[in-house]
Amino acid sequence: MDVLTVVRRSPIVLPLALFAAGAMVFISEASYWRSIDSLDAMGTIGAARASIHGLKESILDAETAQRDYLLTGRKELLQAFDSALGDVEETFRVLDRHYGEDPDPRAVLAQLRAATATLLARLAAAIRRHDEGNANATTGASVSDIGRPQEEIVRALSAKLLEHEAANVTTSRDELYRTLMLGRMGVAVLSGISLLAMFMYLRQSLALAAQRRGQQRLVQSEHDRLEIEVIHRTEQLTELMQHLQTAREDERSRLARDLHDELGALLTSAKLDAARIKPRLAGVAPEALERLAHLVATLDSVIALKRRIIEDLRPSALIHLGLVATLEILAREFAERSGIQVHCSMVPVKLGAAAELTVYRLVQEAITNITKYAKASHVWLSLSSRDGRVEVSVRDDGVGFDTRSKLRSAYGLVGMRYRVEAEHGTLSLESAPGKGTAILVKLPESALPVA
């Protein structure tokens, strides 16, 4: 079944399937990008939290380096102090980029920057006073009290920024959860739509399959009905053919009787009259006697023709002499008329009168076709019995023909086949161009004894 057939028979299934597929792709992509944004935001928040913690550590490093310097006076500690100051400035630059135009955290960041600057300035001032020679005056203050209030302010402001970032983390995490939940819900809904589309498609397919099976049953039923009708018509044609053949044979018998009785009586009477006239013309009219002799010869020829016509119409030899002798006479006369050599191989068989007449007519039709079309020089005629069936074969070595082509004598072959089938027999024909023709007939044996 192609796609166009499915679309025509179920116009909802394809749009529904396409909608489900497109929506699933859209939800998947939207969830992906929203999740990416949330994860990126959480990464940025993590970096900001790290920067805030780093700021506190840098301030602590600066305090530690300042305190150690005031206590020990080692110059290398000033490098650590300056490095901590650089880290603080870098941290504020990172935080400035992170908060951008967000007003609330930027205000807190500004306060944190000011408090950090004040704290670091006081630490730097203590170092300057120490370097100017007031080491004894500033040592105790540097260690214990310098920048203590500002340190608390820095810690409090850093805590505010960390709380803000924690809130952002919670918001981003909730957004990520919502995105994942919406993705799950969307996939579930679209899966349901896909299952619905599949259900509709399967139902439509089952309906189409049931419809197709119904159509096949109707076609098979119609085929069976037509086959039965063909068999019935064939039986009717066979019966009609048998009836026509019977009527034809009856008409031939009636015509033969009329020729034998009426025409025979007339010819016999004419011959007797000629015989009576002959003595009266002796010695009187020689020319009339000659014509009378010619008339008697003509009457003899007509009587012989009448006998041959009667024999063709109703083979009396079949009744009096049997099938084998009749076929031998037919073969001998055919050989004498056509000059074709006929080879006979026949044995007595068990057949009824109708079947014997069918065999006789079939052989008669076959040799007629050989005379007209075969151009043969030899004909083989056989009659035998095997496995309860009588086999009749007529074969020639003529030009043959293609059995697949339509022949002028096809109606004769059709007539043979119907006559054989009317006697519950079979007829097979084998031929090829240049290889002659063979007709084989098989008839069931009769219960009658062999004559």
C-alpha positions as a printed NumPy array, in Angstrom:
array([[  0.   ,   0.   ,   0.   ],
       [  1.598,   3.336,  -1.02 ],
       [  1.562,   6.6  ,   0.927],
       [ -0.963,   8.286,  -1.383],
       [ -3.442,   5.463,  -0.801],
       [ -3.068,   5.823,   2.978],
       [ -3.52 ,   9.608,   2.759],
       [ -6.587,   9.329,   0.573],
       [ -8.244,   6.705,   2.741],
       [ -7.259,   8.215,   6.099],
       [ -6.612,  11.98 ,   5.689],
       [ -6.173,  12.561,   9.458],
       [ -3.408,  10.05 ,  10.134],
       [ -0.599,  11.671,   8.13 ],
       [ -1.166,  15.281,   9.341],
       [ -1.473,  14.003,  12.906],
       [  1.749,  12.017,  12.597],
       [  3.56 ,  14.985,  11.012],
       [  2.273,  17.304,  13.759],
       [  3.4  ,  14.889,  16.465],
       [  6.842,  14.516,  14.908],
       [  7.28 ,  18.29 ,  14.407],
       [  6.029,  19.099,  17.885],
       [  8.31 ,  16.495,  19.422],
       [ 11.311,  17.94 ,  17.591],
       [ 10.298,  21.484,  18.64 ],
       [  9.849,  20.522,  22.298],
       [ 13.104,  18.602,  22.284],
       [ 15.033,  21.513,  20.794],
       [ 13.347,  24.104,  23.031],
       [ 14.021,  22.015,  26.146],
       [ 17.599,  21.522,  25.052],
       [ 18.328,  25.194,  24.513],
       [ 16.51 ,  26.274,  27.67 ],
       [ 18.433,  23.675,  29.628],
       [ 21.664,  24.894,  28.06 ],
       [ 20.795,  28.471,  29.045],
       [ 19.994,  27.401,  32.601],
       [ 23.194,  25.404,  32.873],
       [ 25.213,  28.291,  31.437],
       [ 23.566,  30.641,  33.916],
       [ 24.352,  28.282,  36.767],
       [ 27.938,  28.085,  35.566],
       [ 28.163,  31.871,  35.5  ],
       [ 26.641,  32.018,  38.978],
       [ 29.184,  29.497,  40.18 ],
       [ 31.979,  31.615,  38.722],
       [ 30.552,  34.709,  40.466],
       [ 30.364,  32.874,  43.801],
       [ 33.934,  31.73 ,  43.341],
       [ 34.93 ,  35.32 ,  42.585],
       [ 33.205,  36.562,  45.774],
       [ 34.95 ,  33.904,  47.838],
       [ 38.184,  34.762,  46.062],
       [ 37.654,  38.424,  46.975],
       [ 37.354,  37.495,  50.627],
       [ 40.482,  35.369,  50.384],
       [ 42.395,  38.124,  48.614],
       [ 41.43 ,  40.614,  51.357],
       [ 42.455,  38.063,  53.948],
       [ 45.78 ,  37.561,  52.132],
       [ 46.344,  41.332,  52.087],
       [ 45.608,  41.571,  55.827],
       [ 47.906,  38.655,  56.539],
       [ 50.747,  40.07 ,  54.443],
       [ 50.306,  43.556,  56.087],
       [ 50.243,  42.122,  59.57 ],
       [ 53.282,  39.928,  59.004],
       [ 55.168,  42.844,  57.475],
       [ 54.385,  45.086,  60.419],
       [ 55.55 ,  42.383,  62.807],
       [ 58.672,  41.266,  60.931],
       [ 59.512,  44.079,  58.536],
       [ 60.428,  41.69 ,  55.709],
       [ 60.192,  43.388,  52.342],
       [ 59.046,  40.274,  50.437],
       [ 55.764,  40.444,  52.326],
       [ 55.004,  43.707,  50.541],
       [ 55.026,  41.801,  47.236],
       [ 52.371,  39.434,  48.616],
       [ 50.38 ,  42.482,  49.754],
       [ 50.612,  44.1  ,  46.311],
       [ 49.661,  40.788,  44.637],
       [ 46.575,  40.535,  46.867],
       [ 45.612,  44.083,  45.849],
       [ 45.886,  43.079,  42.159],
       [ 43.729,  40.023,  42.78 ],
       [ 41.104,  42.234,  44.42 ],
       [ 41.001,  44.568,  41.411],
       [ 40.733,  41.643,  38.982],
       [ 37.911,  40.158,  41.037],
       [ 35.956,  43.42 ,  40.924],
       [ 36.399,  43.609,  37.14 ],
       [ 34.958,  40.053,  36.851],
       [ 32.048,  40.95 ,  39.118],
       [ 31.364,  44.137,  37.133],
       [ 31.054,  42.103,  33.914],
       [ 28.89 ,  39.493,  35.65 ],
       [ 26.29 ,  41.84 ,  37.114],
       [ 26.151,  44.097,  34.089],
       [ 22.973,  46.203,  34.262],
       [ 21.354,  44.378,  37.21 ],
       [ 20.646,  47.304,  39.59 ],
       [ 20.316,  45.53 ,  42.949],
       [ 23.551,  43.519,  42.966],
       [ 25.436,  46.412,  41.342],
       [ 24.466,  48.672,  44.253],
       [ 25.699,  46.057,  46.72 ],
       [ 28.837,  45.584,  44.607],
       [ 29.491,  49.346,  44.698],
       [ 29.199,  49.324,  48.487],
       [ 31.478,  46.303,  48.652],
       [ 34.001,  48.041,  46.397],
       [ 33.956,  51.153,  48.6  ],
       [ 34.265,  49.162,  51.85 ],
       [ 37.09 ,  47.065,  50.362],
       [ 38.86 ,  50.156,  49.109],
       [ 38.588,  51.774,  52.57 ],
       [ 39.879,  48.608,  54.223],
       [ 42.807,  48.263,  51.852],
       [ 43.585,  51.973,  52.107],
       [ 43.818,  51.702,  55.892],
       [ 46.109,  48.698,  55.564],
       [ 48.269,  50.589,  53.072],
       [ 48.312,  53.66 ,  55.379],
       [ 49.535,  51.53 ,  58.271],
       [ 52.355,  50.198,  56.066],
       [ 53.327,  53.781,  55.093],
       [ 53.404,  54.926,  58.672],
       [ 55.551,  51.939,  59.5  ],
       [ 57.91 ,  52.787,  56.677],
       [ 58.054,  56.45 ,  57.811],
       [ 59.406,  55.449,  61.178],
       [ 56.414,  55.075,  63.422],
       [ 56.826,  51.323,  63.74 ],
       [ 56.329,  51.257,  67.491],
       [ 53.194,  53.381,  67.324],
       [ 51.495,  51.394,  64.603],
       [ 52.478,  47.841,  65.294],
       [ 49.867,  47.12 ,  67.884],
       [ 47.131,  48.934,  65.989],
       [ 47.979,  47.171,  62.756],
       [ 47.808,  43.821,  64.292],
       [ 44.624,  44.234,  66.319],
       [ 42.376,  47.051,  65.194],
       [ 43.203,  48.216,  61.669],
       [ 40.171,  47.791,  59.36 ],
       [ 38.164,  45.673,  61.756],
       [ 34.843,  47.552,  61.161],
       [ 35.401,  47.606,  57.389],
       [ 36.144,  43.91 ,  57.394],
       [ 32.763,  43.269,  58.956],
       [ 31.135,  45.471,  56.325],
       [ 32.952,  43.585,  53.54 ],
       [ 31.886,  40.27 ,  55.012],
       [ 28.246,  41.404,  55.26 ],
       [ 28.182,  42.782,  51.718],
       [ 29.83 ,  39.622,  50.369],
       [ 27.192,  37.578,  52.17 ],
       [ 24.491,  39.644,  50.433],
       [ 26.035,  38.971,  47.052],
       [ 26.315,  35.283,  47.901],
       [ 22.66 ,  35.24 ,  48.95 ],
       [ 21.768,  36.912,  45.643],
       [ 23.742,  34.294,  43.742],
       [ 22.155,  31.514,  45.814],
       [ 18.738,  32.902,  44.849],
       [ 19.867,  32.925,  41.216],
       [ 21.017,  29.332,  41.569],
       [ 17.633,  28.362,  42.991],
       [ 15.861,  30.231,  40.18 ],
       [ 18.024,  28.608,  37.512],
       [ 17.587,  25.183,  39.073],
       [ 13.795,  25.67 ,  39.246],
       [ 13.832,  26.824,  35.622],
       [ 15.803,  23.755,  34.661],
       [ 13.358,  21.529,  36.545],
       [ 10.417,  23.251,  34.859],
       [ 12.062,  22.821,  31.468],
       [ 12.68 ,  19.135,  32.098],
       [  9.132,  18.675,  33.404],
       [  7.641,  20.48 ,  30.424],
       [  9.8  ,  18.318,  28.146],
       [  8.557,  15.184,  29.878],
       [  4.958,  16.341,  29.667],
       [  5.361,  17.308,  26.026],
       [  6.962,  13.983,  25.149],
       [  4.22 ,  12.141,  27.038],
       [  1.474,  14.11 ,  25.269],
       [  3.104,  13.68 ,  21.877],
       [  3.682,   9.998,  22.576],
       [ -0.029,   9.723,  23.289],
       [ -0.779,  11.541,  20.033],
       [  1.614,   9.217,  18.203],
       [ -0.07 ,   6.202,  19.767],
       [ -3.43 ,   7.637,  18.743],
       [ -2.189,   8.115,  15.184],
       [ -0.801,   4.578,  15.19 ],
       [ -4.092,   3.261,  16.554],
       [ -6.026,   5.112,  13.857],
       [ -3.631,   3.829,  11.216],
       [ -3.888,   0.254,  12.471],
       [ -7.66 ,   0.5  ,  12.662],
       [ -7.753,   1.887,   9.146],
       [ -5.381,  -0.845,   7.991],
       [ -7.52 ,  -3.52 ,   9.634],
       [-10.626,  -2.005,   8.045],
       [ -8.915,  -1.964,   4.655],
       [ -7.703,  -5.529,   5.159],
       [-11.224,  -6.612,   6.108],
       [-12.598,  -4.774,   3.079],
       [ -9.981,  -6.4  ,   0.879],
       [-10.826,  -9.821,   2.28 ],
       [-14.493,  -9.129,   1.658],
       [-13.722,  -8.11 ,  -1.914],
       [-11.583, -11.203,  -2.348],
       [-14.434, -13.336,  -1.044],
       [-16.806, -11.634,  -3.463],
       [-14.338, -12.107,  -6.319],
       [-13.787, -15.731,  -5.333],
       [-17.531, -16.262,  -5.043],
       [-18.052, -14.682,  -8.452],
       [-15.169, -16.745,  -9.824],
       [-16.699, -19.933,  -8.416],
       [-20.084, -18.967,  -9.805],
       [-18.596, -18.255, -13.225],
       [-16.63 , -21.505, -13.09 ],
       [-19.793, -23.411, -12.249],
       [-21.555, -21.51 , -15.029],
       [-18.771, -22.405, -17.462],
       [-18.976, -26.055, -16.439],
       [-22.75 , -25.952, -16.806],
       [-22.492, -24.241, -20.192],
       [-19.844, -26.713, -21.288],
       [-22.095, -29.589, -20.277],
       [-24.944, -27.965, -22.168],
       [-22.731, -27.506, -25.24 ],
       [-21.573, -31.1  , -24.976],
       [-25.146, -32.281, -24.692],
       [-26.145, -30.004, -27.576],
       [-23.257, -31.313, -29.645],
       [-24.257, -34.864, -28.839],
       [-27.853, -34.073, -29.733],
       [-26.786, -32.451, -33.005],
       [-24.533, -35.375, -33.83 ],
       [-27.323, -37.81 , -33.008],
       [-29.743, -35.776, -35.086],
       [-27.186, -35.65 , -37.861],
       [-26.644, -39.404, -37.759],
       [-30.416, -39.963, -37.645],
       [-30.838, -37.689, -40.641],
       [-28.072, -39.542, -42.437],
       [-29.744, -42.858, -41.623],
       [-33.119, -41.585, -42.882],
       [-31.501, -40.218, -46.038],
       [-29.639, -43.503, -46.538],
       [-32.879, -45.469, -46.149],
       [-34.64 , -43.184, -48.616],
       [-31.808, -43.552, -51.09 ],
       [-31.718, -47.297, -50.558],
       [-35.458, -47.812, -50.734],
       [-36.799, -45.226, -53.154],
       [-33.835, -44.392, -55.354],
       [-32.74 , -48.017, -55.311],
       [-36.206, -49.151, -56.388],
       [-36.282, -46.589, -59.194],
       [-32.84 , -47.539, -60.456],
       [-33.648, -51.226, -60.251],
       [-36.905, -50.656, -62.122],
       [-35.086, -48.673, -64.815],
       [-32.512, -51.413, -65.197],
       [-35.251, -54.076, -65.499],
       [-37.034, -51.991, -68.137],
       [-33.816, -51.694, -70.076],
       [-33.378, -55.454, -69.847],
       [-36.905, -56.01 , -71.248],
       [-36.318, -53.58 , -74.101],
       [-33.037, -55.125, -75.159],
       [-34.48 , -58.384, -76.723],
       [-37.002, -56.412, -78.761],
       [-34.301, -54.243, -80.318],
       [-32.04 , -57.148, -81.21 ],
       [-31.433, -57.22 , -84.974],
       [-33.732, -54.276, -85.568],
       [-31.809, -51.2  , -84.468],
       [-28.122, -51.83 , -83.7  ],
       [-27.546, -48.183, -82.868],
       [-30.372, -48.247, -80.311],
       [-28.897, -51.383, -78.758],
       [-25.592, -49.601, -78.38 ],
       [-27.258, -46.654, -76.639],
       [-29.26 , -49.051, -74.484],
       [-26.039, -50.752, -73.376],
       [-24.58 , -47.36 , -72.48 ],
       [-27.724, -46.602, -70.488],
       [-27.403, -49.865, -68.566],
       [-23.73 , -49.09 , -67.803],
       [-24.759, -45.635, -66.592],
       [-27.423, -47.169, -64.38 ],
       [-24.816, -49.52 , -62.926],
       [-22.536, -46.534, -62.173],
       [-25.422, -44.679, -60.52 ],
       [-26.257, -47.754, -58.44 ],
       [-22.588, -48.013, -57.361],
       [-22.55 , -44.297, -56.527],
       [-25.753, -44.753, -54.552],
       [-24.201, -47.584, -52.575],
       [-21.092, -45.517, -51.838],
       [-23.177, -42.522, -50.732],
       [-25.332, -44.757, -48.542],
       [-22.217, -46.323, -47.068],
       [-20.832, -42.85 , -46.277],
       [-24.117, -41.783, -44.733],
       [-24.635, -44.966, -42.745],
       [-21.736, -47.447, -42.69 ],
       [-23.561, -50.747, -42.892],
       [-20.213, -52.541, -42.555],
       [-19.993, -51.175, -39.01 ],
       [-23.201, -52.999, -38.142],
       [-22.513, -56.217, -40.002],
       [-18.699, -56.559, -39.935],
       [-17.569, -54.63 , -36.817],
       [-15.305, -51.655, -36.168],
       [-11.98 , -53.231, -37.156],
       [-13.185, -54.45 , -40.57 ],
       [-14.958, -51.139, -41.24 ],
       [-11.816, -49.117, -40.462],
       [ -9.755, -51.436, -42.653],
       [-12.196, -50.906, -45.537],
       [-12.097, -47.143, -44.943],
       [ -8.279, -47.172, -44.9  ],
       [ -8.077, -49.298, -48.05 ],
       [-10.475, -47.047, -49.973],
       [ -8.611, -43.952, -48.752],
       [ -5.3  , -45.434, -49.916],
       [ -6.756, -46.294, -53.303],
       [ -8.199, -42.796, -53.802],
       [ -5.244, -40.753, -52.488],
       [ -2.244, -42.948, -53.263],
       [ -1.058, -42.563, -49.652],
       [  0.248, -45.668, -47.911],
       [ -1.826, -46.542, -44.842],
       [ -0.327, -48.755, -42.138],
       [ -2.961, -50.369, -39.935],
       [ -2.478, -51.966, -36.528],
       [ -5.873, -52.784, -35.056],
       [ -7.32 , -55.31 , -32.644],
       [-10.952, -55.859, -31.604],
       [-12.05 , -53.646, -28.675],
       [-15.067, -53.319, -26.397],
       [-17.13 , -50.308, -27.469],
       [-20.818, -49.525, -27.707],
       [-22.504, -48.712, -30.986],
       [-22.422, -44.948, -30.378],
       [-18.745, -45.051, -29.41 ],
       [-17.888, -47.175, -32.474],
       [-19.662, -44.654, -34.681],
       [-17.716, -41.866, -32.964],
       [-14.416, -43.636, -33.678],
       [-15.425, -44.226, -37.287],
       [-16.426, -40.569, -37.812],
       [-13.255, -39.372, -36.122],
       [-11.035, -41.488, -38.376],
       [-13.115, -40.387, -41.361],
       [-12.651, -36.7  , -40.426],
       [ -8.934, -37.243, -39.805],
       [ -8.22 , -38.802, -43.188],
       [-10.321, -36.073, -44.826],
       [ -8.071, -33.438, -43.223],
       [ -4.989, -35.413, -44.274],
       [ -6.243, -35.417, -47.842],
       [ -6.87 , -31.653, -47.795],
       [ -3.948, -30.243, -45.84 ],
       [ -1.298, -32.738, -44.711],
       [  0.526, -33.524, -47.989],
       [  1.553, -36.778, -46.36 ],
       [  2.971, -39.924, -47.936],
       [  2.308, -42.287, -45.03 ],
       [ -0.504, -42.654, -42.485],
       [ -0.471, -44.889, -39.417],
       [ -3.813, -46.022, -38.02 ],
       [ -3.973, -47.986, -34.769],
       [ -6.752, -49.315, -32.533],
       [ -5.915, -50.958, -29.201],
       [ -7.059, -51.441, -25.619],
       [ -5.05 , -50.632, -22.478],
       [ -5.964, -50.374, -18.785],
       [ -9.704, -50.371, -19.395],
       [ -9.537, -47.699, -22.113],
       [ -9.671, -47.928, -25.893],
       [ -6.957, -45.953, -27.695],
       [ -7.373, -44.765, -31.281],
       [ -4.441, -43.097, -33.028],
       [ -4.207, -41.464, -36.447],
       [ -0.717, -40.202, -37.366],
       [  0.773, -38.845, -40.584],
       [  4.155, -37.627, -41.815],
       [  2.795, -34.506, -43.477],
       [  3.686, -30.826, -43.195],
       [  2.147, -30.456, -39.724],
       [  1.147, -27.085, -38.235],
       [  1.557, -24.872, -35.196],
       [ -1.093, -25.896, -32.659],
       [ -1.067, -22.357, -31.182],
       [ -2.231, -20.75 , -34.431],
       [ -5.808, -20.602, -35.661],
       [ -6.516, -23.159, -38.381],
       [ -9.045, -23.304, -41.156],
       [ -9.946, -26.822, -40.059],
       [-10.231, -25.901, -36.382],
       [-13.975, -26.449, -36.355],
       [-13.475, -30.014, -37.509],
       [-11.082, -30.617, -34.614],
       [-13.521, -28.939, -32.213],
       [-16.265, -31.183, -33.518],
       [-14.037, -34.236, -32.968],
       [-13.292, -33.148, -29.417],
       [-16.963, -32.623, -28.544],
       [-17.931, -35.992, -30.016],
       [-15.217, -37.71 , -27.971],
       [-16.15 , -35.838, -24.787],
       [-19.781, -36.746, -25.319],
       [-18.635, -40.382, -24.996],
       [-16.657, -39.494, -21.836],
       [-13.333, -39.728, -23.644],
       [-10.343, -37.446, -24.262],
       [ -8.68 , -36.198, -27.422],
       [ -5.098, -34.96 , -27.648],
       [ -3.416, -33.404, -30.648],
       [  0.326, -33.205, -31.31 ],
       [  1.797, -31.404, -34.29 ],
       [  4.645, -29.149, -35.351],
       [  5.626, -27.621, -38.683],
       [  7.403, -30.25 , -40.763],
       [  6.851, -33.041, -38.209],
       [  3.42 , -34.332, -39.107],
       [  0.315, -34.601, -36.96 ],
       [ -0.859, -37.196, -34.428],
       [ -4.369, -37.495, -33.004],
       [ -4.851, -39.719, -29.972],
       [ -8.294, -40.563, -28.602],
       [ -8.995, -42.479, -25.41 ],
       [-12.457, -43.861, -24.696],
       [-13.683, -45.955, -21.777],
       [-14.271, -49.592, -22.617],
       [-17.819, -50.855, -22.776],
       [-19.112, -53.901, -20.923],
       [-20.161, -55.381, -24.237],
       [-18.24 , -58.426, -25.422],
       [-15.754, -58.075, -28.211],
       [-17.34 , -58.861, -31.596]])
